[in-house]
Amino acid sequence: MKIVIVGGGTAGWITAAMIYKYRTDIDVTVVESSKLPIIGAGEGSADSLTWFINEPWPNDVVTEIDFLKKTKATPKLAIDLKNWKGDGSSLYSPISPSSTASLPIDKLFLASIIKYGKSDKASFNSWILDDNLSTFDKKYKKISQQIANHAYHFDGNAIGQYFKDVCIKFGVTIIDAEIEDTIFDENENLKDVKLTNGETIQSDLWIDSTGFNRILMSKTKNKWISFKNQLPVNSAIPFSTDVNSNNIIFKTLAETMNSGWLWQIPLQNRYGCGYVYCDEFQTYDDSLKELKNKLRQDIEPIKHIKFDCGRYESTWYKNIVSIGLSSHFLEPLQATSIHIAIFTATNLILHSLKSKECISNDANVRGFNRRINVVIDDYKDLLQMHYLAGRQDTPFWKFIKNEIHISDANRDIIEISKHRLLNNLDVSTEHGTGGWGVWSHIFDNAGLFDKDMIKKELYRLKKLNDGDAQLKSMSSYYTNKLKLELLSAGEMFKYLKL
Amino acid sequence: MKIVIVGGGTAGWLTAAMIVKTNAILKKQGLQPVYDITVIESSNVPIIGAGEGSTGLFQETIVSRFKDLGITELDFINETGATLKMGIRLKDWNGIGTEFLSPIQPSDTFKYNIDLNFLSCLSNGNVSDASFCGYLLGRDLSSYNFDRIKTTGHHSYHFDAHKVGKYLKSICIKHGVKNIDGEITSLNRNSLNGNLESVTLKETTEVITSDFWIDCSGFARVLVKPMGAGWVSYSNQLPVNGAIPFIEKYETTDKVKLETLAWAQPNGWMWRIPTEERYGSGYVFSDMFTTADKAVDELEKNIGKKIEPIKHLKFETGRLEKFWIKNVIGMGLAGSFLEPLEATSIHTTIIQLDTFCHHFLYNDIETISVDTIRNKYNTHIGQLVDEFRDLIQLHYMTNREDTDFWKFCKYSLQKTDSVKYVLEVSKHMSLSYLDFDSSHGSAGWGVWSWTLAGLGHLTKETADKTLKNFCMYDDSKKAYEQIIKNSKIKAIPLMSSDEFMKTLWNKKLGKR
């Protein structure tokens, strides 16, 4: 079976590497142009990338430390959600959930809300971050995943290159050219692709990883579904600031601004930053001005990105599959882009493409698209829920408070939360979705856990409920043992840069 | 909070027991029990006693969840005349002379993208050996050690539904459940919010009030019907609509087999379920193609002995459009009825109760009775029952064309979307858990896989191809040998099916 991947960005090279890692029956070619810049969106990931990197590779062509060093990466223990309520408060959205997250009553989570006023203390990640530690185990000289898992922050331009180098070791065929023309047959299948180097190529299946250009998919009749009315932002100004090891913390900062929010991601050589905003409420110039005032320094924007949140109706259409920004784009919050790219590639490579006949099997393609759409839509709802936390001081936040179209799933959740405590059966359990571990903290951020309701419930279950005691033993385990085993963030940062 | 359960069949007493369990936990903690439970049943109305078999979930319920009520597995087996159920033997479904097994437990690797154990066994030997439970089923072994204490735990039960109802009733009564003997003549609803406030009983004209109601009155649906529940019929998608249950005696030479026999017949199929004293058997058929009398003749000819039907049951397969209306929930046969294949009825009841308790989480009725919560419940349970309908329909997609009934199933039955999907995709590749509903209680790939392989929709060739493409083909040979070797070792201390049941029964006789 032959697959041609068009586009040598992050999604394209991750997909190629995944095929080499798991399959020998697929012949892969990557078409990329050295003349086109990559978007390199996503300087952060979810823990699916951690899985992809750490699950053993043939001949150890990928190891975690090697990956971290070459992509200027740092570990990511949580997202720090700052001032989403409008009162200056912060809440971590940790990579690892509480250890009781799979129980019908997430005891630690609830106990944390009562004791600390917020849920994140139920996860060790928060404790570690509050002490500026890393999860690097001094004794075993490696990053531990047992108690507090991590994702990554990395240089968006370097990660594609990293997996390209991996593929070159595997012997990938690379064609350096742009697409000149596409020829479809009478069934809308892509037959021939003419390249600018004069070559014409064929393939059984095509993967479109050409980012926002959507070079292959945009030629089909596949429909675009916009999330514009549900997700409020549409522009981004990325920039960098200096980093130093003395104040490094392994978290993504996501702080609200007048017309959107600001990300700040620690890399080894700089902070990757950006202001995501809605241009209907604030101009580019005003946004820059707001940034400069806030950071009290001059800003040099790398570029100005405009985007339309949404997804294709079908990620897999005829013999083309879109992976990466070419299939969907939400926005940078929660670093969903690479996560969904990995999820899509995994579904394709490990499940839905078991043989060549699968490509023309309509039912198979339908099943694949259903699974991908469930995941994208779940994340769309998750991101929207971030905005419903309560801030309402500027026209942008007033608009969200009063006028934004709340998705059906979120409306139901909000309604239910008024009557009883939410729990893990209230969120989607489908493979690849955020699940309770992610959603629960975002519910908390949105104020969906009424303290009196929790108290009432915990009282009723008082002898059954040892959440408070568990929280105490968690605290003493952390202070007396875990804390002493871990390198500080600054020490680990230096170790990575060596 | 007061809960009234209407109907004293299996579903009614199981429901009562599940709620009693919640009370028992609270009481153990020195707290006030929350639920005041009453069961209204009529000694004049016989119970249907559907479901003489169940799924692994029922075993889990009896063994782990009811531990607090003082129930143990051996007690339950002794008291209800139950036998273990390792799975189902499906005979003649894909043509006369064919046979396959559907074990209770899926393969150990069913949660992976590539179900290596399943594919290895399909490729190299008997597919049912992919599950240890299937390994035992194929070799007439029980899951119990010689000391009758340790079990590998992979089984469900066959039982006499009347006895299970009685047994659970005795436990419930011990734990303070009130029991009223009476028939309901009328419902009294609140004219403002439409809630059911009370019911009036026949003869005594007693009025019973309650905060919440659970309708377990079987096909009569005494509460949900007057509450205006709509019905979603499956009669276009499932071919059978009648059944004649009967009793078969053990022959002295019979060895007890821990399996449900599901034997395809000219116009439907026959079940034969072993319990302590007898086989509970029956013929499920379609009256479009045969009559009850003719069905008896057909069956007698096929099994070579006379039968005496207990009754002739007519049913319409389907489910309530909404299971939860106002302050009433339809449960058991009052909520849905498929047909006995795959024994889904009690399983659905348990999931309905799980979900019900999940939504309540010890809250009171008023706070919870909002449309959003009810809708979520109804959607979830509706999808679950629909998925079981699909699973059952798959069994009728066979190679048989020897009668009009089987021709009808093959060519004219309206295929559901899932069945269409599964059949189409299986032509080229093996499915995985990703292809199925993953909501709480659904069957998923683990259960579907046996029937797909058994009916030849998923072939050895397809399995080989998948294994080769993922460079697992050579490993699969080793994997297969390893699975068989491990199972063999694990099975050494286990008693044979016949030995286990008969030792248990003999011991009981000794006691008497």
HADDOCK unambig.tbl for C-alpha pairs under 7 A between the chains (distance, minus, plus):
assign (segid A and resid 22 and name CA) (segid B and resid 470 and name CA) 6.77 0.50 0.50
assign (segid A and resid 23 and name CA) (segid B and resid 469 and name CA) 6.72 0.50 0.50
assign (segid A and resid 23 and name CA) (segid B and resid 470 and name CA) 5.49 0.50 0.50
assign (segid A and resid 24 and name CA) (segid B and resid 469 and name CA) 6.89 0.50 0.50
assign (segid A and resid 24 and name CA) (segid B and resid 471 and name CA) 6.86 0.50 0.50
assign (segid A and resid 25 and name CA) (segid B and resid 469 and name CA) 5.45 0.50 0.50
assign (segid A and resid 350 and name CA) (segid B and resid 113 and name CA) 6.25 0.50 0.50
assign (segid A and resid 351 and name CA) (segid B and resid 113 and name CA) 5.81 0.50 0.50
assign (segid A and resid 354 and name CA) (segid B and resid 429 and name CA) 5.98 0.50 0.50
assign (segid A and resid 354 and name CA) (segid B and resid 466 and name CA) 5.68 0.50 0.50
assign (segid A and resid 354 and name CA) (segid B and resid 469 and name CA) 6.76 0.50 0.50
assign (segid A and resid 355 and name CA) (segid B and resid 428 and name CA) 6.97 0.50 0.50
assign (segid A and resid 355 and name CA) (segid B and resid 429 and name CA) 6.85 0.50 0.50
assign (segid A and resid 355 and name CA) (segid B and resid 466 and name CA) 6.94 0.50 0.50
assign (segid A and resid 357 and name CA) (segid B and resid 428 and name CA) 6.17 0.50 0.50
assign (segid A and resid 358 and name CA) (segid B and resid 428 and name CA) 6.33 0.50 0.50
assign (segid A and resid 361 and name CA) (segid B and resid 425 and name CA) 6.77 0.50 0.50
assign (segid A and resid 363 and name CA) (segid B and resid 421 and name CA) 5.18 0.50 0.50
assign (segid A and resid 363 and name CA) (segid B and resid 424 and name CA) 6.15 0.50 0.50
assign (segid A and resid 363 and name CA) (segid B and resid 425 and name CA) 6.01 0.50 0.50
assign (segid A and resid 364 and name CA) (segid B and resid 425 and name CA) 5.43 0.50 0.50
assign (segid A and resid 367 and name CA) (segid B and resid 435 and name CA) 6.68 0.50 0.50
assign (segid A and resid 412 and name CA) (segid B and resid 372 and name CA) 6.08 0.50 0.50
assign (segid A and resid 416 and name CA) (segid B and resid 372 and name CA) 6.66 0.50 0.50
assign (segid A and resid 416 and name CA) (segid B and resid 373 and name CA) 6.39 0.50 0.50
assign (segid A and resid 419 and name CA) (segid B and resid 367 and name CA) 5.44 0.50 0.50
assign (segid A and resid 419 and name CA) (segid B and resid 368 and name CA) 5.94 0.50 0.50
assign (segid A and resid 429 and name CA) (segid B and resid 438 and name CA) 6.75 0.50 0.50
assign (segid A and resid 429 and name CA) (segid B and resid 439 and name CA) 6.59 0.50 0.50
assign (segid A and resid 430 and name CA) (segid B and resid 438 and name CA) 6.07 0.50 0.50
assign (segid A and resid 463 and name CA) (segid B and resid 29 and name CA) 5.83 0.50 0.50
